[in-house]
Amino acid sequence: MTLVAPTRTTDTAAQEPLLSYDLTTNPDPLKASPENPASPEEIGELIIVGSRRSGTPADVEWIKVKVPAGPMSPDLATDLSRITPRISLKGWTVQLNAATKEFVFTPAASHETIGPDTGFTIQLSQIPINRKVGTSPITVTERSRTGNSAYQDRTTEFSVGKFPPDFYLRNLIANPLVIDNGCETTLTWERSTNATYELLYADTSLNVTNETTRTITNIKSDTTFYLRGTTGDPTNPVTRILTAQVTVRRPDLDVRDLKVRGKLYVDLEGELIVNGKYCWIHTLDIGNSLKVDHIHSKHEDTIKLSTVTVTGNISANGDVNIAPDKELRVASIASPHGHPAFNLRSGVVQIETAVSATHPVLLQKDQYLAVNEIRPAVGTSTVNITDGLSITGPITGPLSVTGPLNANGPLNVNGTVSLAGSPSLLPAHQSSYRTFSASTSGLVIGVANVTNSGSRGTIYVATGGHQTHSRWEHPGSATVVALVKKDQTFTIGPSEPSYSTTCEFYWLPFGAGSAIPTSMNDAEQLAERADGAQPPQTETDAET
């Protein structure tokens, strides 16, 4: 026996029936009587089961069942007076209102209170079925109320079909009934040939008029299959529907709202795909990896994640933006696989704590690294710069440079500058000139000491076309200081040497570098360094 579903509930929600009704027919389905008036009519029965499904009782003044009667296709019966009505509620009576074609059921008192524990049955038996194939509307109207509210008429309507005598649609079976996700089931049924048939499930509609079996594949969720047979006059067709349910183990879910009050698990082979506007997640704990094509906020503004714990990898093919007043905390940042470096662009990267780099920090050409302070690494006392350093601002604190230090602008020093290396005594002769090559820039300092028995004379340093000299008298002394640039040669020596005169020349390099004696004739070197100029004569020579 098949239930006939209500086709509609009339009026507003406030006027919806307070009682629920189910309708079945006997036989199932009803058959239209033969068209030949001489043939006896088919006899049918309507069975209506009523109940109060709410916990609040309802007061009911009466219940009416309207049955259309006549010779037309929408009529169910040929003669209402031949119908036998009855109701299971004690003390209720029934009368036929021929004018409205309604069977009116009333309680003995002014009303009957029907609660959730009170069910009842209305039977209309011995119905002479109309001779036209078609669908007939059966209307159930109650006059009811809850509490002290006013009584209202509330209506429920059913569509009951009268089928051709040789029509049948039965035994819709699914095999298997329980399947794994993505598997299949085979549907079979029995039907007559005088109708059209459709198989409906989910969003699918299949024409199966010429079939009695169909295999459905790739079923991913629990599915109800509807087999619908339609026959009769297209202006008032009659339809019969059979159903079969298939259950899927671990099904896909397609729901509107899903609230998870415990934990939501996605295994290693599964995916969590959100195609809607947003997905509210308070805590997201990802054990392996998270792949997201798009994440959009509810209001196209921000995405709020209270806590995200990732023990695997996060791959972002687009931008990752952090709010100005928020922080990104990571233990380490590495370049992507297959790339030697990662780039920081568009604005200033501010680092307010220590930066420890175990590998070189590389900046592109024309870019810069702005820092407030550079300190030696923990456990060391120096900062080493090996390939040159360009400084446009001030330097505070000691600066030790072992390589070139080039200043394109002023070099202002507020403290002490230590440029000189260790001084050394040049191996010069007391009675001749000696030539040296400077491996770095520095100063040549000559000192002559004369005793009481000495004579007067001059000491020289000649380099770069320039002579620096100093004269002495006896007893007395003389000192000469000359600047020598890197890779220049210079010649030193005294004129009018005397055994009572002691001449010493010192090399004071800027940084680390020595003065190396050359093999050129010293007299030629002296002349070359002074561009051919001869040492000035002493007073004795001038007088002679």
Secondary structure, DSSP 8 states (H G I E B T S, - for coil): --EE-EEEE-S-GGGS-SSEEEEEEESSSEE---SSTTS---EEEEEEEEE--SSS-EEEEEEEEE--BSSSTT--BS-GGG-EEEE-STT-EEEEETTTTEEEEE-SSS-EEE-TT--EEEEEEEEEB-SS-EEEEEEEEEEEESTTS--EEEEEEEEEEEE-TT--EEEEEEESSEEETTEEEEEEEEE-SSSEEEEEETTEEEE-TT-SEEEEEEE-S-EEEEEEEEES-TTS-EEEEEEEEEEEES-----S----SS-----TT------SS----SEEEESSEE--S----TTSS----SEEEESSEE--SS-----TT-----S-----TT-S-----SS-----S----SS-----TT-----S-----TT-S-----S-----S---S----SS----SS----SS----B---EE----SSS-EEEEESS-EEEEEEEEE-TT---EEEEEEETTEEEEEEE-SSEEEEEEEEE-TT-EEEEEEES--TTEEEEEEEEEBSS--EEE-SS-HHHHHHHHTTT------HHHHH-
